[in-house]
Amino acid sequence: MSLDNIIKCASQHNIVISLETDLPAADVKNIANSHDVKITFDMGNLARRGYDLKYHIDTYGRLVDNIHVKDCTRGGTSVPLGSGHADMSNLNLLLEVSGLSRVTLQVCRPVRMLGQKKFSDLEWFKLNTSIVKRAVDHPYLPVQNLDQWELE
């Protein structure tokens, strides 16, 4: 079944398709516009590929209907928020351009920060939400550097 057939069927049932892709910005915009689909913006995946998040936001931000707040190293893997290359200072702009007021935390789960006790689920949730809140409330301040993690 082609993408056009899937989109037509979804439309008949009032289903919105949202693509999560790490293609170049112009390709994402062309696909979304020509197929009447929305985009899931994954900050970490784009950072992994070395893309400029602001350029992607400027190119197709109005087509975004879901935001994954995630951090990754360039060419590497998912890491805890603030320890990779995803520029969290762009989150506020993305929320503004997309018109969204919600994000999905898609965060890497370490065992502990080196030299500290293991995080409980609640502590980990609070730490990540505080990082996102700081990025939204103060987009020009750097996100704390969390580069000493012991991963599961």
C-alpha positions as a LaTeX table, in Angstrom:
\begin{tabular}{lrrr}
\hline
Residue & $x$ (\AA) & $y$ (\AA) & $z$ (\AA) \\
\hline
Met1 & 0.00 & 0.00 & 0.00 \\
Ser2 & 1.41 & 3.41 & $-0.96$ \\
Leu3 & 1.69 & 6.38 & 1.40 \\
Asp4 & $-1.05$ & 8.12 & $-0.60$ \\
Asn5 & $-3.43$ & 5.19 & $-0.02$ \\
Ile6 & $-2.62$ & 5.10 & 3.69 \\
Ile7 & $-3.20$ & 8.85 & 4.02 \\
Lys8 & $-6.48$ & 8.65 & 2.09 \\
Cys9 & $-7.72$ & 5.82 & 4.34 \\
Ala10 & $-6.62$ & 7.67 & 7.49 \\
Ser11 & $-8.37$ & 10.84 & 6.33 \\
Gln12 & $-11.62$ & 8.95 & 5.76 \\
His13 & $-11.48$ & 7.88 & 9.42 \\
Asn14 & $-10.41$ & 11.30 & 10.77 \\
Ile15 & $-6.94$ & 10.02 & 11.66 \\
Val16 & $-4.01$ & 12.43 & 11.46 \\
Ile17 & $-0.72$ & 10.90 & 10.42 \\
Ser18 & 2.38 & 12.38 & 12.02 \\
Leu19 & 5.75 & 11.37 & 10.58 \\
Glu20 & 8.86 & 11.24 & 12.72 \\
Thr21 & 11.80 & 11.59 & 10.39 \\
Asp22 & 15.33 & 12.91 & 10.37 \\
Leu23 & 15.38 & 13.89 & 6.71 \\
Pro24 & 16.72 & 17.31 & 5.67 \\
Ala25 & 14.30 & 20.18 & 6.41 \\
Ala26 & 13.28 & 20.86 & 2.79 \\
Asp27 & 12.43 & 17.18 & 2.23 \\
Val28 & 10.32 & 17.07 & 5.40 \\
Lys29 & 8.40 & 20.18 & 4.35 \\
Asn30 & 7.80 & 18.81 & 0.84 \\
Ile31 & 6.56 & 15.45 & 2.11 \\
Ala32 & 4.24 & 17.05 & 4.66 \\
Asn33 & 2.82 & 19.55 & 2.20 \\
Ser34 & 2.35 & 17.09 & $-0.67$ \\
His35 & 0.82 & 14.33 & 1.46 \\
Asp36 & $-1.22$ & 16.33 & 3.97 \\
Val37 & 0.53 & 14.86 & 7.00 \\
Lys38 & 1.91 & 16.40 & 10.17 \\
Ile39 & 5.40 & 16.10 & 11.62 \\
Thr40 & 6.70 & 14.77 & 14.93 \\
Phe41 & 9.73 & 16.94 & 15.71 \\
Asp42 & 12.35 & 14.86 & 17.53 \\
Met43 & 15.04 & 17.19 & 18.85 \\
Gly44 & 17.43 & 14.35 & 19.63 \\
Asn45 & 17.21 & 12.63 & 16.26 \\
Leu46 & 17.89 & 15.90 & 14.46 \\
Ala47 & 20.82 & 16.69 & 16.79 \\
Arg48 & 22.24 & 13.20 & 16.16 \\
Arg49 & 22.33 & 14.00 & 12.45 \\
Gly50 & 24.02 & 17.36 & 13.13 \\
Tyr51 & 21.10 & 19.44 & 11.84 \\
Asp52 & 20.47 & 23.03 & 12.90 \\
Leu53 & 17.24 & 22.78 & 14.92 \\
Lys54 & 16.34 & 26.43 & 14.36 \\
Tyr55 & 16.56 & 25.97 & 10.59 \\
His56 & 14.20 & 22.97 & 10.79 \\
Ile57 & 11.79 & 24.97 & 12.95 \\
Asp58 & 11.87 & 27.90 & 10.52 \\
Thr59 & 11.33 & 25.56 & 7.55 \\
Tyr60 & 8.42 & 23.42 & 8.75 \\
Gly61 & 7.64 & 24.30 & 12.37 \\
Arg62 & 4.02 & 25.19 & 11.60 \\
Leu63 & 3.49 & 21.59 & 10.39 \\
Val64 & 4.61 & 20.07 & 13.73 \\
Asp65 & 1.93 & 18.41 & 15.83 \\
Asn66 & 4.11 & 16.50 & 18.29 \\
Ile67 & 7.43 & 17.38 & 19.94 \\
His68 & 9.82 & 14.81 & 21.36 \\
Val69 & 12.21 & 16.41 & 23.82 \\
Lys70 & 15.23 & 14.15 & 23.63 \\
Asp71 & 18.98 & 14.66 & 23.65 \\
Cys72 & 21.56 & 12.82 & 21.57 \\
Thr73 & 25.22 & 13.14 & 20.77 \\
Arg74 & 26.18 & 13.99 & 17.19 \\
Gly75 & 26.45 & 10.71 & 15.32 \\
Gly76 & 25.87 & 8.84 & 18.56 \\
Thr77 & 23.03 & 7.77 & 20.74 \\
Ser78 & 20.44 & 9.06 & 23.20 \\
Val79 & 21.83 & 10.66 & 26.35 \\
Pro80 & 20.26 & 12.39 & 29.37 \\
Leu81 & 18.85 & 15.87 & 28.70 \\
Gly82 & 21.52 & 18.53 & 28.76 \\
Ser83 & 24.43 & 16.21 & 28.02 \\
Gly84 & 24.16 & 15.94 & 24.23 \\
His85 & 23.92 & 18.23 & 21.22 \\
Ala86 & 20.18 & 19.03 & 21.09 \\
Asp87 & 19.95 & 22.79 & 21.59 \\
Met88 & 17.17 & 23.08 & 24.16 \\
Ser89 & 17.10 & 26.87 & 23.72 \\
Asn90 & 15.04 & 26.24 & 20.57 \\
Leu91 & 12.18 & 24.59 & 22.46 \\
Asn92 & 10.39 & 27.85 & 23.21 \\
Leu93 & 10.55 & 28.91 & 19.54 \\
Leu94 & 9.26 & 25.49 & 18.45 \\
Leu95 & 6.30 & 25.72 & 20.83 \\
Glu96 & 5.52 & 29.21 & 19.57 \\
Val97 & 5.78 & 28.40 & 15.84 \\
Ser98 & 3.88 & 25.09 & 16.10 \\
Gly99 & 1.20 & 26.52 & 18.38 \\
Leu100 & 1.57 & 23.52 & 20.68 \\
Ser101 & 1.52 & 23.66 & 24.45 \\
Arg102 & 2.67 & 20.11 & 25.18 \\
Val103 & 5.79 & 18.01 & 24.66 \\
Thr104 & 6.69 & 14.37 & 25.04 \\
Leu105 & 9.70 & 13.70 & 27.24 \\
Gln106 & 11.56 & 10.93 & 25.45 \\
Val107 & 14.58 & 10.83 & 27.71 \\
Cys108 & 17.44 & 8.44 & 28.24 \\
Arg109 & 17.37 & 6.78 & 31.65 \\
Pro110 & 20.72 & 6.59 & 33.46 \\
Val111 & 21.32 & 4.46 & 36.53 \\
Arg112 & 22.81 & 7.42 & 38.40 \\
Met113 & 24.92 & 10.48 & 38.08 \\
Leu114 & 28.47 & 9.35 & 38.75 \\
Gly115 & 29.28 & 9.56 & 42.44 \\
Gln116 & 25.65 & 9.95 & 43.49 \\
Lys117 & 22.81 & 7.71 & 44.57 \\
Lys118 & 20.50 & 6.08 & 42.06 \\
Phe119 & 17.57 & 8.27 & 40.97 \\
Ser120 & 14.04 & 7.20 & 41.84 \\
Asp121 & 11.51 & 7.46 & 39.02 \\
Leu122 & 10.00 & 10.55 & 40.66 \\
Glu123 & 13.40 & 12.24 & 41.08 \\
Trp124 & 14.22 & 11.52 & 37.43 \\
Phe125 & 10.88 & 12.92 & 36.29 \\
Lys126 & 11.36 & 16.09 & 38.38 \\
Leu127 & 14.90 & 16.62 & 37.05 \\
Asn128 & 13.82 & 16.30 & 33.41 \\
Thr129 & 10.75 & 18.48 & 33.78 \\
Ser130 & 12.88 & 21.15 & 35.48 \\
Ile131 & 15.29 & 21.08 & 32.51 \\
Val132 & 12.41 & 21.52 & 30.04 \\
Lys133 & 10.81 & 24.25 & 32.16 \\
Arg134 & 14.11 & 26.15 & 32.30 \\
Ala135 & 14.53 & 25.81 & 28.50 \\
Val136 & 11.04 & 27.25 & 27.95 \\
Asp137 & 11.15 & 29.96 & 30.61 \\
His138 & 14.74 & 31.06 & 29.93 \\
Pro139 & 15.64 & 30.07 & 26.35 \\
Tyr140 & 18.81 & 32.16 & 26.35 \\
Leu141 & 20.35 & 30.47 & 29.37 \\
Pro142 & 22.35 & 27.31 & 28.74 \\
Val143 & 20.82 & 24.05 & 29.94 \\
Gln144 & 22.90 & 22.63 & 32.74 \\
Asn145 & 25.64 & 20.36 & 31.51 \\
Leu146 & 24.90 & 16.84 & 32.68 \\
Asp147 & 27.84 & 14.98 & 31.25 \\
Gln148 & 28.67 & 12.56 & 34.03 \\
Trp149 & 26.08 & 9.81 & 33.72 \\
Glu150 & 26.34 & 6.11 & 34.30 \\
Leu151 & 23.90 & 4.59 & 31.80 \\
Glu152 & 21.81 & 1.46 & 32.25 \\
\hline
\end{tabular}
